[in-house]
């Protein structure tokens, strides 16, 4: 299937693909060689979306949070998620 790049530098994804992931709002993009890989982000608490998206966009290694939903992940796409107390006891 063909994805189209718009004049606003946005990709238009074919409807057949989007219909298979109706609850997906965000994708993590990676380049592997000459291939763009789109991985759907599955978040369970929509209030946490912004934190995960920002951390991915800024290529963060760590999120420090007291939020139970975020901490339940432990890590997300190689981003470690820990409590403030755990951060303070790190070497």
C-alpha positions in Angstrom: 0.0 0.0 0.0 1.1 3.5 -0.6 1.4 6.3 2.0 1.4 9.9 0.6 3.5 12.8 1.8 1.4 16.0 1.8 2.6 19.5 1.1 2.6 20.1 4.9 5.2 17.3 5.3 2.6 14.8 6.8 2.1 11.2 5.8 -1.4 10.0 4.8 -1.8 6.4 5.8 -4.1 4.2 3.8 -7.5 3.7 5.3 -7.2 -0.1 5.2 -4.2 0.1 7.6 -5.9 2.5 10.0 -9.1 0.5 10.1 -7.0 -2.4 11.6 -5.9 -0.2 14.5 -8.9 1.9 15.3 -7.7 3.0 18.8 -4.2 4.0 17.7 -3.5 7.7 17.8 0.3 7.8 17.8 3.1 5.8 16.1 6.7 5.6 17.0 8.8 6.0 13.9 12.3 4.5 13.4 14.6 4.3 10.5 16.2 0.9 9.9 18.6 1.2 6.9 16.5 2.6 4.1 13.2 1.6 5.7 10.8 3.7 7.9 9.2 1.5 10.6 6.0 2.7 12.2 5.1 1.0 15.5 1.7 1.8 17.0 1.9 3.2 20.5 -0.5 1.4 22.9 -1.1 3.5 26.0 -3.5 2.6 28.7 -4.0 5.9 30.4 -4.7 8.7 27.9 -3.5 11.2 30.5 0.0 9.7 30.1 0.1 10.0 26.3 1.8 13.4 26.5 4.6 12.2 28.7 5.4 9.2 26.6 5.1 11.1 23.3 7.5 13.9 24.6 10.0 11.3 25.9 10.0 9.5 22.6 10.3 12.7 20.5 13.2 14.0 22.7 14.9 10.5 22.7 14.9 10.4 26.5 16.4 7.5 28.4 14.4 8.0 31.6 11.0 9.2 32.9 10.7 9.9 36.6 7.2 9.7 37.8 4.9 8.8 40.7 2.1 7.8 38.4 1.1 4.2 38.9 0.0 3.7 35.2 3.4 4.9 33.9 5.3 2.9 36.5 3.4 -0.3 35.6 5.2 -0.2 32.2 8.7 -0.3 33.9 10.0 0.8 30.5 8.6 1.8 27.2 10.5 1.6 23.9 13.9 1.6 25.8 12.8 4.5 28.1 13.1 3.5 31.7 10.2 4.6 34.0 11.1 4.9 37.7 9.9 6.7 40.9 11.5 9.8 42.2 12.8 7.7 45.2 14.5 5.2 42.9 16.1 8.1 41.0 17.5 9.6 44.1 19.1 6.3 45.2 20.8 5.7 41.9 24.6 5.8 41.7 
